[in-house]
Amino acid sequence: MINSMKLPSLYLFGFIPSSYINQCHIPQFTSTIDIRYLQIKMKFSYGTRFAFLALFLFALQSVCVYAGSFHKDVQIHWGDGRGKIHDNEGKLLSLSLDKSSGSGFQSNQEFLYGKAEVQMKLVPGNSAGTVTTFYLKAPGTMWDEIDFEFLGNISGHPVTLHTNVYTKGTGDKEQQFHLWFDPTAGFHTYCITWNPQRIIFTVDGIPIREFRNSEPIGIPFPKDQPMRVYASLWEAEHWATRGGLEKTDWSKAPFTAFYRNYNVEGCVWANGKSSCPANSPWFTQKLDQSGIDKVKWAQSKYMVYNYCTDTKRFPKGVPKVCT
């Protein structure tokens, strides 16, 4: 989310009420235009302003997605009270973990393709051994799955963002990052875009990973199984932090992570078929050159593990999808 002073919007010109702008998730722009400066430097005639308004509203239909509600869109399906919704509108939810149990929620609907987004604030301080997640998953033993997993760490050390893609129960496509900010200090936006051509992982509007559909060269791609959206906070001290060397300090419990502005737009699965929203940009979304450059930037500066370069793990050659 970005504040209204950074929007190329017309509410600063008196056209759009701020309440309308605040309901929308607008992608963040790389270079910010100072609208107040434009107001001073540009003399708009009424006709020019009206034309600009029409163009803006047309574009807004492509990017404006209204925030969902935790009350209406999800159920806290485990945790025995450790998951809580904190407001009447259903915008803020917390998950907690103690020595007895973690907690989690799942979407009420299943989707065959979609765009799932949420803002998260992770467990602060010593979170070693904890895993905080936001992901899509199909049921069964031959499941598909698309993961954001945040691996906790001891105080003063970075949280690791772990991404993976499973198809028919097989993953082994891990990429991990130490982000360019402290994800425990405030809310940041994490988004999974899943369409028939690719899966795009974005952080604060910046793509960090793209997994393309490479079925023509024999690489499975998740396309047949509807998935729910899940989130959880759980204990995995046997592997989560430095391969299990750092254990969970239960004197710091309960551990708590916060989720807000949950939002999913997707092809809803019901009665054996999916129904997609009309003219959904995410369904054909791909990375332009700017997006490709951002992925390269994120991976060159902040990636700490890439299965495609792990020759010790794959001594006979990295997976075909990497080449």
SEBAPA-597285 format. One record per atom (N, C-alpha, C, O): x, y, z negated. Coordinates in steps of 0.2 Angstrom, whole numbers, padded with zeros to 4 digits, always signed. Each point is the difference from the previous one (the first is absolute). Example, Ala and Ser with C-alpha at 12.3 -4.5 7.8 and 13.67 -1.06 7.14 Angstrom:
<nodes>
+0066-0028-0039-0004+0006+0000+0004+0006+0000+0005-0001-0003-0007+0006+0007+0004+0006-0001-0004+0005-0003+0003+0006-0001
</nodes>
This chain:
<nodes>
+0004-0006+0000-0004+0006+0000+0004+0006+0000+0006+0000-0003-0008+0005+0007+0004+0007+0000-0005+0005-0002-0006-0001+0001+0009+0006-0004-0005+0006-0002-0002+0004+0006+0003+0000+0005-0008+0004-0007-0003+0003+0006+0004+0006+0003-0001+0001+0006+0006+0001-0010+0004+0005+0003+0005-0003+0006+0003+0004+0003-0003-0010-0003+0005-0004+0005-0005-0002+0006+0003-0003+0005-0009+0003-0005-0004-0002+0005-0001+0004+0006+0000+0006-0001+0000-0008+0007-0001+0004+0006-0008+0001+0000-0003-0001+0005+0000+0003-0010-0007+0000-0001-0003+0007+0001+0004+0005-0001-0010-0004+0002-0003+0006+0000-0004+0002-0006-0003+0006+0000+0004-0009-0005-0004+0002-0006+0004+0006-0003-0004+0004-0003+0010-0003+0005+0004+0006-0002-0003+0006+0004+0001+0006-0002-0004-0007+0008-0003+0005+0004-0007+0001-0002-0003+0004+0004+0001-0007-0008-0007+0001-0002-0005-0005+0003-0006+0001-0001+0008-0006+0005-0005-0004+0004-0002-0006-0004-0006-0002+0000+0011-0001-0004-0001-0007-0003+0000+0001-0007+0005+0003-0003-0010-0005-0001+0000+0000-0007+0005-0005-0003+0001-0005+0003+0002+0008-0008+0006-0004-0003-0003-0007-0003+0004-0005+0000-0010+0004-0002-0003-0006-0002+0001-0005+0005+0001-0006-0001-0002+0008+0008+0000-0005+0005+0007-0002+0001+0001-0006+0001+0004+0011-0001+0007-0002+0001+0002-0005-0005+0004-0005+0001-0006+0006-0007+0003-0004-0006-0003-0007+0000+0003-0004-0003-0008+0003+0007-0002-0007+0000+0003-0004+0005-0001-0006+0001+0006+0009+0003+0003-0004+0006+0007-0002-0002+0003+0004-0003-0001-0009+0006+0007-0002+0000+0003+0002+0006-0001-0003+0005+0005+0008-0005+0003+0003+0006+0007-0002+0000+0004+0001-0005-0001-0004+0011+0007-0002+0000+0004+0006-0001-0001+0005+0002+0007-0007-0006+0005+0006-0001+0004+0001+0006+0002-0005+0004-0001+0012-0002+0004+0001+0005+0007+0001-0001+0002+0002-0006+0002-0003+0010+0008+0000-0001+0002+0007-0001+0003+0002-0005-0006+0003+0009+0002+0007+0000-0007+0003-0002-0005+0000+0003+0005+0004-0008-0005+0004-0003-0001+0006+0003+0005+0004+0000-0011-0002+0002-0001+0007+0003-0004+0004-0005-0004-0002-0004+0007+0008+0003-0003+0004-0005-0006+0004+0003+0002+0005+0004-0008-0007-0006-0005+0003+0003-0001+0007-0001-0002+0004+0004+0004-0002-0011-0001+0007-0002+0005+0004+0005-0002+0006+0002+0008-0008+0000+0004+0003+0004-0003+0001+0007+0000+0006+0003-0004-0011+0000-0003+0000+0006-0006+0005+0000-0001+0004+0005-0002-0003-0011-0006+0005-0001+0003+0007+0001-0003+0004+0004+0009-0003-0006+0003+0007+0000+0002+0001+0007-0001+0006+0003+0004-0011+0000+0004+0001+0007-0005+0000+0006+0002+0002+0005-0008-0006-0006-0004-0001+0006-0006+0004-0001-0003+0000-0005+0000+0003+0010-0006+0003+0000-0005-0004+0004+0000+0000+0006-0004-0003-0010-0005-0005+0004-0007+0004+0001-0002+0004-0004+0000-0004+0010-0006+0002+0002-0005-0005-0002+0001-0005-0002-0008+0007+0001-0005-0004-0002+0000-0007+0004-0001-0005-0002+0001+0006+0009+0000-0005+0005+0006-0005-0001-0001-0006+0000+0007+0009-0001+0005-0005-0001+0000-0004-0007+0001-0006+0000-0004+0010-0005-0001-0004-0006-0005-0005+0000+0001-0006-0002-0006+0007+0006-0005-0005+0001+0002-0006+0004-0001-0006-0002+0005+0007+0007+0003-0005+0004+0005-0004-0004+0000-0007+0000+0004+0010-0004+0004-0004-0005-0003-0004-0005+0002-0005-0001-0008+0008-0001-0004-0004-0005-0003-0006+0003+0001-0006-0003-0003+0006+0009-0003-0006+0004+0006-0005+0001-0002-0006-0001+0008+0008+0003+0005-0004+0001+0002-0004-0007+0001-0006+0000-0001+0010-0005+0002-0003-0006-0005-0005-0003+0002-0005-0002-0008+0007+0003-0005-0005-0002+0000-0006+0004-0001-0006-0003+0002+0006+0009+0001-0006+0004+0006-0004-0002-0001-0006-0001+0006+0009+0000+0006-0003-0003-0001-0003-0007+0002-0006-0001-0006+0009-0003-0001-0002-0007-0004-0007+0000+0001-0004-0004-0005+0003+0009-0004-0006+0000+0005-0006+0001-0001-0006-0002+0007+0007+0005+0005-0005+0001+0004-0002-0006+0003-0005-0001-0002+0010-0004+0004-0001-0005-0003+0001-0007+0003-0002-0005-0009+0004+0004-0003+0001-0006-0004-0007-0002-0004-0002+0003+0007-0001-0009-0003-0006-0003-0002+0002-0007+0004+0002-0004-0011-0003+0002-0002+0002-0006+0002-0006-0005+0000-0006+0001+0002+0009-0007+0003-0004-0005-0006-0005-0003-0006+0002+0000+0008-0008-0001-0005-0005-0003-0001+0001-0007+0003+0004-0003-0006-0009+0000-0002+0000-0007+0002-0007-0003-0002-0005+0003+0006+0005-0008+0001-0006-0004-0006-0004-0002-0001-0006-0001-0004+0011-0001-0006-0003-0003-0004-0004+0006-0002-0005-0002+0002+0007+0008-0004-0002+0005+0004-0006+0004-0003-0004+0003+0010+0005-0002+0004-0003+0005+0004-0006-0003+0002-0004+0004-0001+0004-0010+0004-0006-0003-0003-0003-0006-0005+0003-0003+0007-0008+0001-0001-0003-0006+0006-0002-0004+0005-0003+0003-0004+0004-0009+0005-0002-0004-0001-0007-0002-0004-0002-0005+0008-0002+0008-0002-0008+0000+0004-0004-0005-0001-0006-0001+0006+0009-0002+0003-0003-0005+0004+0005-0005+0001+0006+0002+0000-0008-0008+0004+0004-0005-0004+0001-0007+0003+0003-0004-0009-0005+0004-0004+0000-0006+0000+0007-0004+0002+0001-0005-0004+0004+0009+0000+0007-0002+0006+0004+0001+0001+0006-0002+0005-0009+0005+0006+0004+0000+0000+0004+0007+0004+0004+0000-0009-0005+0004-0001+0005+0006-0006+0004-0002-0005-0002-0002+0006+0009+0003-0005+0005-0002-0001+0005+0005+0005+0002+0003-0011+0000-0001-0002+0006+0004-0001+0006-0005-0004-0001-0004+0007+0006+0006+0000+0006-0005-0004+0006+0001+0000+0004-0004-0004-0005+0009-0004+0006+0002-0007-0002+0003+0000-0006+0003-0005+0010-0003-0006-0002+0003+0000+0000+0007-0004-0004+0003+0008+0007+0001+0000+0000+0007+0004-0006+0002+0000-0002+0006+0004-0001-0010+0004-0006+0002+0006+0001+0004+0002-0004+0004+0001+0010-0006+0006+0002+0004+0007-0003-0003+0005+0000+0003-0006-0001-0010+0006-0002-0004-0001-0006-0003-0005-0001-0004+0010-0004+0005+0000-0007-0004+0007-0001-0002+0005+0002+0003-0005-0006-0009+0006-0002-0003+0000-0007-0001-0005-0003-0001+0011+0000+0002+0001-0007-0001+0006-0001-0006+0005+0004+0000-0006-0008-0004+0005-0001-0006+0002-0007-0001-0004-0005+0003+0010+0004-0006+0003-0007-0001+0002+0000-0007+0004+0005-0002-0005-0010-0001+0003-0002-0007+0002-0007+0000+0000-0003+0005+0002+0001-0010+0003-0007+0000-0005-0006+0001+0002-0005+0002-0008+0007-0003-0006-0005+0001-0002+0000+0007-0002-0006+0003+0002+0012+0001-0003+0000+0006+0002+0006+0004+0001+0005-0003-0002-0005+0009+0000+0005+0005-0007+0002+0002-0004-0002-0004+0004+0005+0010-0007+0002+0002+0000+0002+0007+0005+0001+0003-0011-0001+0000+0000+0001+0008-0007+0002+0002-0005-0002-0003+0005+0004+0009-0007+0002+0003+0000-0003+0008+0006-0001+0002-0011+0000+0000-0001-0002+0007-0006+0004+0004-0004+0002-0004+0005-0001+0010-0006+0003+0004-0006-0004+0000+0001-0007+0000-0006+0010+0000-0007-0004+0001-0001-0003+0007-0003-0005+0001+0006+0008+0004+0000-0002+0007+0006-0003+0002+0006+0001-0002-0007-0006+0007+0006-0002+0004+0001+0004+0007-0005+0002+0002+0011-0002+0000+0001+0003+0007+0004-0004+0004+0005-0003-0002-0006+0004+0009+0004-0003+0005+0003+0006+0004-0003+0002+0005+0008+0000-0007+0003+0007+0002-0002+0006-0004-0006+0000-0002+0010+0004+0000-0002+0006-0004+0006+0004-0002+0006-0001+0002-0008+0007-0005+0005+0004-0003-0002+0001-0007-0005+0003-0002+0010-0005-0003-0001+0000-0007+0005+0005-0003+0006+0000+0001-0009+0005-0005+0005+0005-0003-0002+0001-0007-0006+0000-0002+0011+0002-0002-0002+0002-0007+0006+0004-0003+0006-0001+0003-0007+0005-0008+0005+0003-0003+0002-0004-0006-0005-0002-0004+0011+0002+0002+0002-0004-0006+0006+0004-0004+0004+0003+0003-0005-0004-0009+0005+0002-0005+0002-0006-0004-0004-0003-0004+0011+0001+0004+0002-0006-0002+0002+0000-0008+0000+0006-0003+0001-0012+0001+0002+0000-0008+0006+0004-0001+0005-0002+0003-0005+0006-0008+0006+0004-0001+0005-0003-0005-0002-0005-0003+0008+0007+0002+0005-0003-0004+0002-0007+0001+0001-0001+0006+0000-0003-0011+0003-0006+0001-0006-0005+0002-0004-0002-0004+0004+0001+0011-0005-0005+0003+0003-0006+0002-0004-0003+0005+0009+0001-0007+0004-0006+0003-0005-0006-0001-0003-0001-0005+0003-0003+0010-0004-0006+0000-0007+0001+0002-0004-0005+0001+0002+0011+0000-0007+0001+0002-0001+0001+0008+0005+0002+0003-0011-0004+0000-0001+0001+0007-0007+0004+0001-0005-0003-0003+0005+0008+0006-0006+0004+0001-0001+0000+0008+0005+0001+0004-0011-0003-0002-0001-0001+0007-0006+0003+0003-0005+0003-0003+0005-0002+0010-0006+0002+0004+0001-0004+0006+0005+0001+0004-0010-0005-0002+0002-0005+0006-0007-0003+0002-0005+0001-0003+0005-0004+0009-0005-0003+0003+0001-0008+0000+0006-0002+0001-0011-0002-0002+0001-0007+0000-0006-0004+0002-0006+0002-0002+0007-0007+0006-0005-0005+0001+0000-0006-0005+0005-0001-0002-0011-0002+0001+0000-0006-0004+0003-0006+0003+0002+0000+0006-0001-0005-0010+0002-0007+0002+0008-0001+0000+0003+0004-0002-0002-0010+0004+0007-0002+0000+0004+0002+0006+0006-0001+0000-0009+0003+0005+0003+0002+0006-0002+0007+0001-0002+0002+0005+0004+0002-0010-0003+0007+0000+0005+0005+0004+0005-0001+0001-0008+0007+0000+0003+0006+0003+0001+0005-0005-0005+0000-0005+0010+0004+0005+0001+0005-0006+0004+0005+0003+0005-0001+0004-0006+0008-0006+0004+0005+0001+0001+0004-0006-0004+0002-0004+0011-0001+0002+0001+0002-0007+0004+0006-0001+0005+0002+0004-0007+0002-0009+0004+0005-0003+0000-0003-0007-0005-0001-0004+0012+0000+0001+0001-0002-0007+0005+0004-0002+0006+0001+0003-0007+0002-0009+0005+0004-0004+0003-0004-0006-0003-0002-0004+0010+0001+0005+0003-0004-0005+0003+0005-0005+0004+0004+0001-0006-0005-0008+0002+0004-0005+0007-0001-0001+0004-0004+0002-0001+0009-0006+0007+0000-0002+0001+0003-0007-0005+0003-0003+0011-0003+0001+0002+0003-0007+0000+0007+0001+0001+0003+0006-0001+0001-0011+0000+0007+0000+0006+0003+0003+0005-0003-0001-0006+0008+0006+0005+0003+0003+0002-0004+0007+0005+0003+0003-0008-0008-0002+0002-0004+0006-0006+0000+0005-0006+0000-0002+0007+0000+0009-0006+0001+0004-0005-0006+0000+0003-0005+0000-0009+0007+0001-0005-0005+0002+0001-0002+0007+0002+0004+0004-0003-0011-0003+0001-0003+0007-0007-0001+0003-0004-0003-0002+0003+0006+0008-0006-0001+0004+0002-0006+0005+0004+0001+0004-0008-0006-0005+0001-0006+0004-0006-0001+0004-0006+0000-0002+0007-0001+0009-0005-0001+0005+0001-0007+0003+0006-0002+0001-0011-0001+0001+0000-0006+0003-0006-0001+0004-0006+0003-0001+0006-0008+0006-0006-0002+0004+0000-0007+0000+0005-0004+0002-0011+0001-0003-0001-0007+0000-0005-0002+0005-0005+0004+0002+0006-0010+0002-0004-0002+0005-0001-0008-0001+0005-0003+0000-0011+0001-0002-0001-0007-0001+0004-0003-0005+0003-0005+0000-0002+0009-0006+0003-0002-0006+0008+0001+0001+0003-0002-0005+0000+0004+0010+0007+0001+0001+0002+0008+0000-0003+0003+0004+0007-0001-0009+0002+0007+0000+0007+0000+0003+0002+0000+0006+0003+0001-0011+0007+0000+0002+0002+0006+0004+0004-0001+0005-0008+0007-0005+0002+0005+0004+0001+0007-0005-0003+0005+0002+0007-0006-0007+0000+0005-0005+0005+0006+0002+0005-0001+0003-0008+0007-0004+0004+0006+0001-0001+0004-0007-0006+0000-0002+0011+0002-0001+0000+0004-0006+0003+0007+0000+0005+0001+0004-0008+0003-0008+0002+0007+0000+0001+0003-0007-0004-0002-0005+0009+0006+0004+0000+0005-0006-0002+0007+0003+0003+0003+0004-0009-0001-0006-0003+0006+0003+0004+0006-0002+0004+0000-0004-0006+0005+0008+0003+0007+0000-0002+0004-0006+0001+0006+0000-0006-0009-0004-0003+0004-0006-0001-0005-0005+0001-0006+0001-0002+0008-0007-0002-0004-0006-0007-0002+0000-0004+0005-0001+0002-0011+0003-0007-0002+0001-0004+0000-0007-0006-0001+0000+0010+0001-0006-0003+0000-0006-0002+0007-0003-0004+0001-0005+0007+0004+0009-0001+0007-0003-0006+0004+0002-0003+0005-0003-0001-0008+0009-0006+0003+0002-0003-0004+0005+0003-0006+0002-0009+0008+0001-0003-0004+0005+0003+0001+0007+0002+0005+0002-0002-0011+0001+0002+0000+0007-0004-0004+0004-0003-0005-0002+0002+0006+0009-0005-0004+0004+0004-0005+0004+0005+0001+0003-0008-0007-0004+0002-0006+0004-0005-0003+0004-0006+0000-0002+0007-0001+0008-0005-0002+0005+0003-0006+0005+0006+0000+0002-0011-0005-0001+0001-0005+0004-0005+0001+0006-0006+0000-0001+0009+0000+0007-0004+0000+0006+0001-0006+0004+0006-0002+0002-0011-0002-0001+0000-0007+0003-0005+0000+0006-0006+0001-0001+0009-0001+0007-0004-0001+0006+0002-0006+0004+0005-0003-0002-0008+0002+0008+0002-0006+0004+0007+0000+0002+0003-0005+0002+0000+0011-0001+0007+0001+0003+0005+0000-0005+0006-0001+0001-0007+0004-0008+0005+0001-0004-0002+0001-0007-0006+0001-0001+0010-0001-0004-0001+0001-0007+0005+0006-0002+0006-0001+0002-0008+0007-0004+0004+0005-0002-0001+0002-0007-0005+0000-0003+0011+0000-0001+0000+0002-0007+0002+0007+0000+0006+0002+0003-0009+0002-0007+0001+0007-0001+0000+0002-0007-0003-0002-0004+0008+0007+0003+0000+0003-0007+0000+0007+0001+0004+0003+0003-0009+0000-0007-0001+0008+0001+0000+0002+0007+0003+0005+0002-0006-0009+0002-0001+0001+0007+0006-0001+0005+0000+0001+0006+0005-0004-0009+0006-0001+0003+0001-0008+0002+0000-0004-0005+0000+0002+0011+0000-0007+0001+0007-0003-0002+0005+0003+0002-0005-0008-0005+0007-0003-0002+0001-0007+0003+0006-0002+0000-0011-0001+0002+0000-0006+0003-0005-0002+0005-0006+0002-0001+0008-0005+0007-0005-0002+0005+0001-0007+0001+0005-0002+0002-0010-0002-0002+0000-0007+0002-0005-0001+0006-0006+0000-0001+0009-0002+0006-0003+0000+0007-0003-0007+0001+0003-0005-0002-0009+0005+0006-0002-0007+0002+0004-0002+0005+0001+0002+0006+0003-0008-0007+0005-0003+0004-0002-0007+0002+0004-0004+0001-0011+0003-0001-0002-0007+0002+0002-0002+0007+0001-0006+0001+0000+0010+0004+0003-0002+0006+0007-0004+0000+0001-0004+0004+0003+0005-0009+0006-0003-0001-0001-0005-0006+0006-0003-0002-0012+0001+0000-0001-0005-0005+0000+0002-0007+0001-0005-0004-0001+0011+0003+0000+0002-0007-0008+0001-0003-0003+0004+0003+0001-0008-0008-0007+0001-0002-0001+0007-0003+0004+0004-0002-0010-0002+0003-0002+0007-0002-0007-0001-0003-0004-0004+0002+0003+0008-0008-0007-0001-0003-0006+0003+0004+0000+0006+0000-0004-0010+0003-0005+0003+0004-0007-0004+0000-0005+0002+0003+0005-0008-0007-0005-0004+0000-0004-0001-0006-0006-0002-0001+0009+0004-0005-0003+0000-0006-0002+0006-0003+0005+0005-0001-0011-0004-0001-0002+0007-0004+0004+0000-0007+0001-0005-0003+0001+0011+0001+0003+0001-0006-0004+0005-0005-0003+0004+0003+0004-0005-0009-0002+0005-0005+0006+0004-0002+0006-0002+0001-0008+0008-0003+0006+0005-0003+0000-0002-0008-0005-0001-0003+0011+0000+0001+0002-0001-0007+0005+0004-0003+0003+0004+0003-0004-0003-0010+0005+0003-0004+0001-0003-0006-0005-0003-0003+0011+0003+0000+0001-0004-0006+0006+0003-0004+0005+0003+0003-0004-0005-0009+0006+0002-0004+0001-0007-0004-0005-0002-0004+0010-0001+0005+0002-0006-0003+0007-0001-0002+0004+0004+0002-0003-0010-0006+0007-0001-0002+0003-0005+0004-0002-0006+0001+0009+0007+0001+0004-0004+0004+0007+0000-0002+0004+0001+0005-0003-0001-0011+0007+0001-0003+0005-0005+0003+0006+0001+0000-0008-0007+0002+0004-0005+0002+0004+0002+0007+0004-0003+0002-0007+0008+0002+0003+0002+0006+0000+0007+0002+0003+0003+0004-0008+0001-0007-0001+0007+0002+0005+0005+0000+0001+0004+0004+0003-0004-0010+0005+0005-0001+0007-0004+0000+0002-0004-0004+0002+0006+0009+0007-0003+0001+0000-0007+0000+0004-0004-0003-0009+0001+0007+0000-0007+0000-0002-0004-0006+0001-0006-0001-0004+0010-0004-0002-0003-0006+0005+0001-0006-0001-0002-0006+0007+0006+0007+0005+0001-0005-0003+0005-0005+0002+0000-0006-0006+0005+0008-0003+0004-0005-0007-0002-0002-0005-0001+0005+0004+0000-0011-0007-0003-0003-0004+0006-0002+0002+0005-0001-0009-0007+0000-0005+0005-0002+0001+0001-0007+0001-0004-0004-0001+0011+0002+0001+0002-0007-0008+0001-0002-0002+0005+0001+0000-0010-0004-0007+0000-0002-0002+0005-0006-0006+0002-0001+0012+0001-0002-0002+0005-0005-0002+0007+0003-0003+0004-0003+0004-0004+0010-0002+0006+0004-0008-0001+0002-0002+0005+0003-0001-0011-0004-0006-0001+0003-0005+0004-0005+0001+0002-0005-0007+0000+0008-0003-0002+0007+0004+0004+0005+0001+0006-0001+0000-0009+0007+0002+0004+0006-0006+0002+0004-0004-0004+0001+0004+0010+0002-0006+0002+0003+0002+0004+0007+0005+0004+0000-0008-0006+0005+0001+0003+0006-0007+0003+0002-0005-0002-0001+0005+0008+0005-0006+0003+0002-0001+0000+0007+0005+0001+0004-0011-0001-0001-0002+0000+0007-0006+0005+0000-0004+0001-0004+0005+0003+0010-0006+0005+0001-0001+0001+0007+0005-0002+0005-0010+0005-0003-0002+0001+0007+0001-0006+0005+0003+0001+0005-0006-0006-0008+0000-0006+0004-0005+0001+0006-0005+0003+0000+0008-0006+0006-0004+0001+0006+0002-0005+0005+0005-0002+0002-0010-0001+0001+0000-0005+0005-0004+0001+0006-0006+0001-0001+0008-0001+0007-0004+0000+0006+0002-0006+0004+0006-0001+0002-0011-0003-0001+0002-0006+0004-0006-0004+0003-0005+0003+0000+0007-0008+0003-0005-0004+0004-0003-0005-0005+0003-0005-0002-0009+0006-0001-0003-0004-0005-0002-0007+0002-0003+0000+0005+0005-0005-0009-0001-0007+0002-0007-0002-0003+0000+0001-0006-0005-0003+0009-0006-0003-0003-0003-0004+0005+0000+0001+0006-0003-0007-0008-0003-0005+0004+0004-0002+0005-0002-0002+0006+0008+0001-0007+0005-0003+0005+0002+0004+0005+0003-0002+0005-0004+0009-0005+0003+0004+0005+0001+0007-0003-0002+0001-0006+0006+0003+0009+0002+0006-0002-0003+0006+0004-0002-0001+0006+0001+0006-0010-0003+0006+0003+0004+0006-0001+0002+0002-0006+0001+0001+0011+0005+0006+0000-0004+0007+0001-0004+0000+0004+0007+0005-0008-0003+0006+0001+0002+0003+0007+0005-0002+0003-0009+0006+0000+0001+0002+0007+0005+0005+0000+0001+0004-0005+0003-0004+0010+0006+0005+0001+0004+0001-0006+0002+0005-0001+0001-0011-0002+0004+0001-0005+0007+0000+0002+0003-0004+0003+0001+0010-0005+0007+0001+0003+0004-0006-0002+0005-0002+0003-0006+0000-0009+0005-0005-0003+0000-0007+0004+0005-0004+0000-0011+0003+0004+0000-0007+0003+0004+0000+0006+0002-0006+0002+0000+0011+0001+0005+0000+0005+0007+0004-0002+0004+0002+0005-0004+0000-0011+0006+0004-0002+0007-0004+0001+0001-0006-0001+0003+0010+0004+0007-0002+0001+0005+0006-0002-0002+0006-0001+0008-0008+0000+0005+0006-0002+0002+0003+0007+0003-0003+0004-0003+0010-0004+0003+0004+0005+0008+0000-0002+0002-0003-0005+0001+0007+0009+0007+0001-0001+0002+0003-0007+0005-0002-0003-0009+0007+0001+0001+0002-0007-0001-0005-0005+0004+0000-0005-0009-0004+0006-0001-0006-0005+0005-0005+0000+0003-0002-0005+0000+0001+0011+0006-0005+0000+0006+0003-0003+0003-0003-0004-0002+0010+0005+0006+0003-0003-0001+0000-0008+0005-0001-0004-0011+0002+0002-0001+0000-0008+0001-0007-0003+0003-0001-0005-0005-0005+0009+0002-0006-0002+0007-0001-0001+0003-0003-0005+0001+0005+0011+0007-0001+0000+0003+0004-0006+0005-0002-0003-0008+0008+0001+0003+0004-0005-0001-0003-0007+0005-0001-0004-0011-0002+0003-0002-0003-0006+0005-0007-0001+0002-0001-0006-0002-0002+0011+0004-0007+0000+0008+0001-0001+0003-0003-0003-0001+0009+0006+0007+0001+0000+0002+0003-0007+0006-0002-0002-0010+0005-0001+0002+0004-0006-0003-0004-0006+0003+0001-0006-0008-0004+0006-0004-0003-0006-0001-0007+0000-0002-0003-0005+0003-0001+0010-0001-0007+0000+0006-0003-0004+0006+0001+0002-0008-0006-0006+0006-0003-0004+0000-0008+0002+0004-0003-0002-0009+0001+0005+0000-0007+0003-0004-0001+0006-0006+0003+0000+0009-0007+0005-0004-0001+0006+0001-0007+0002+0006-0002+0001-0011-0002-0001+0001-0007+0002+0003-0001+0007+0003-0005+0001-0003+0010+0003+0002-0001+0007+0008+0001+0000+0003-0001+0005+0000+0003-0010+0007+0001-0001+0003-0005-0005+0006+0000-0001-0010-0005-0001+0003-0004-0006+0002-0007+0004-0003-0005+0000+0010+0006+0002+0003-0006+0003+0001-0006-0005+0001-0006+0002+0000+0008-0008+0001-0006-0005-0007-0004-0001+0001-0006-0001-0006+0009+0001-0007-0003+0000-0001-0004+0006-0003-0005+0000+0005+0008+0006-0002-0003+0006+0007-0001+0004+0001+0003+0005+0003-0008-0007+0006-0001+0003+0000-0003+0007+0005+0001+0003-0011-0003-0001+0000-0003+0007-0003+0006+0004-0002-0001+0006+0001+0007-0008-0002+0005+0004-0007+0003-0004-0004-0004-0002+0004+0011+0003-0006+0003-0003-0006-0002+0004+0000-0002+0005-0006+0003-0009-0007-0002+0004+0000+0004+0007+0002+0005+0001-0006-0009+0003-0001+0003+0007-0003+0007+0000+0002+0004+0004-0006-0003-0009-0004+0007+0000+0005+0005-0001-0001+0006+0002+0007-0007-0005+0005+0005-0001+0004+0002+0007+0003+0005+0000-0003-0009+0005+0003+0001+0006-0004+0003+0005+0003+0001+0006
</nodes>
